[in-house]
Amino acid sequence: MKALKTPCILIHVALILLCLRTQICYGQDYPDAESPPAPPAPPPGQDLCNGIFLTYNFMGRELLYPHLKNASAQAWAFKAMATVVNAGSEELKAWKLFVGFRHREILVSATGATIIDGGDFPAAVGNGTTFVGNPQADLKTAIETAGDYPQISAQIEIKGTQFGVKPPTIPMPKSLKLVNDGYLCPAAKNDGSYMYTCCKKDPKFKAPPVKSTKFAPRQNGDLLLSYDVMQAYGNNYLAQVTMENEHPLGRLDHWNLTWEWQNNEFISQMRGAFTHKKDISGCLYGPAGKYYKEFDFSQVVNCEKKPIISDLPATYFNDTKLGKLPYCCRNGSLLPKLMDESKATSVFQLTVFKLPPHDNRTALVPPMKWQIRGDLNPNYRCGPPIRVEPTEFPDPSGLQSTTTAVASWQVVCNITKSEIKQSSCCVSFSAYYNESIIPCPTCACGCPDPEKCNPKAKAMLLPSEALLVPFSNRTNKVVAWAGLKHLPIPKPLPCPDNCGVSINWHVSTDYKDGWTARVTLFNWDTLPFEDWFLAVRMDKAFDGYENVYSFNGTRLPNKENKTLFFQGLEGLNYLVGLTNGTRPGEPQVPGKQQSVISFLKKKTPNIDVQRGDGFPAKVYFNGEECALPKDFPKRDAAHKSAVNIVLIIFITVLTFVLIQDR
């Protein structure tokens, strides 16, 4: 019996173990679907960051055609991922990430962001560029979102081309930093194909007091644009665009504004401005035509993804359909407030239609990539639209109350000076103590035809009568003057300055208590300039400015810039264009304005006018910086000899008197 019991016990034990094994196998093959997956490990360095964590991860590259032996010229297609993570305790508004590219990179796309200057792809960013969030511009904190990673972080998928870094070297950026105000970023740590840094609040930074709001504070800039949604409906809204000139020397003439729609929007109506192209094919054969099947697109203003918008002429100001808006219809003129504060603002309105999934009244997305240009004006670089507190407007009924926009975005544009961009105006120097005029620099405003002249030769000195003659008619005068003054004549001759506007600064007198200069404006273009202005920076003579006699003149408020501001008198603020000569065959005559400017030496006792202190350091015409000569007029031989003769006579007479006394 004992022998039989033992096998039975063994069999029972075996069955129990088999059941246990079966349960274990069941658990391995079919995991519990309700158990949450393990969260991914944070990237290296993030656990130690209590601020804004930035990363750049180089993801690979491949060789591009053409295949070259010169490694520095070889192009590579590359992919990278940049991230911004808010690991701090304060919400990050309108984040801005600077990536210090340094291998002549050309970006082809950047998903999840936009480059800050609003330019189109491909974009050359070899000196680095700043990314801004699009569509996610603000990053909340982990505290207020319970650690919801998509709300506290942003990713930028970067694709582009780079040059000159041969494997196995990894082409990493030079720097990585957050450029929002009030943050300090240590140098990024580089670990092969991965670099990171942790930016923290600057304890010394004192932000200006702003009204408490859930939106980003409004920023200052040279040109401020506001995109205000005034009325919102299910599938469309009414927006108003306001442009305000805040720079004392900023200006726009015949401005052209462009942007890029994000979700197939189109403009159905417009007041106060017009679009350059009215082509409804983009609506009929695009997503708008598929959704709005019964819509009459024949009256639509514009269907382009990137419309070009311009101001209406003044004749449309009282037009009940196209005008009747304050600050509209000025033919694209936007003047400095110093000239006329009422002409420093421009406004227009547009009705925008939307498509699904944005076809509800709260789904409001502003256009991106704003750019604005003018004729003979400074170059403006515009940032992305930033959501700000809704703009308040005076009640149209005239009551002492205000109405508020449904939603508002601000675009800040600042004046930039491009190293590539040529000037549009230039300056020549002359003085009473030298018969020659130092002309505008060669190719100051570009050289469209350098094969017929020498673009690198120094501009030749001019006789005074040549200033009123177009460059094409100056050759004989210039060559004859060079022969008379025994000056070298280069072959081929130097190229012209090719500027539409030139300015001559002439030192007229220099006496014990003061000195005078004469400034002359020449318009070599056929188009006139209305409400023109001239600004000159006088580094050593600013404090001695006394008066200007045929213009209106004033000192700019910021004395550090030492800039004098001139504009035409009322009724004389029109610089006419180039006109034909009085007789057939005579050279054309430029439009001209001229005035004398007086300075006193009481406040500038150490000024040396004849050594260059009487000439401007910078000159601006309508906000555009003009090209200046590198040299100043020097006292010529004739004046030197006159002084020497007087000195010799004086010494001779003095010697004779002394001899007689003996």
Secondary structure, DSSP 8 states (H G I E B T S, - for coil): -HHHHHHHHHHHHHHHHHHHHHHHHHHHHS--TTS--------TTGGG-SSEEEEEEEEEEEE-SS--S-GGG-EEEEEEEEEEEE-SSS-B-S-EEEE---S--EEEEEETEEETT---SSEE-TT-EEEEESS---B--HHHHTT-HHHHEEEEEEEEEEES--TTS----S-EEE-STTEE----EEETTEEEEEEEE-TT---------SSB-----SEEEEEEEEEE-SSEEEEEEEEEE--TT--BSS-EEEEE-SSS-EEEEEESEEES---THHHHTSHHHHH-TT--GGG-SB--SS-EEEE--GGGTT-TTT---TT--STT-B--TTT-GGGSEEEEEEEEE--TTS-STT-----EEEEEE-TT--EEEE---EEES--EEE-TT-SS-EEE-SEEEEEEEEEE--SSS--SEEEEEEETTEEEEE---TTTT--S-GGGSBTTS----B-GGGGGS-GGG-HHHHHHHHHHTT----SS-B-----SEEEEEEEEEE-SSEEEEEEEEEE-SSS-EES-EEEEE-TTTGGGEEEESSEEEEE-S-TTT-EEEEEE-TT--EE---B--SSTTS--B-EEEEEEEEEESSS-TT--GGGTTTS-SEEEETTEE-B--S------HHHHHHHHHHHHHHHHHHHHHHHHH-
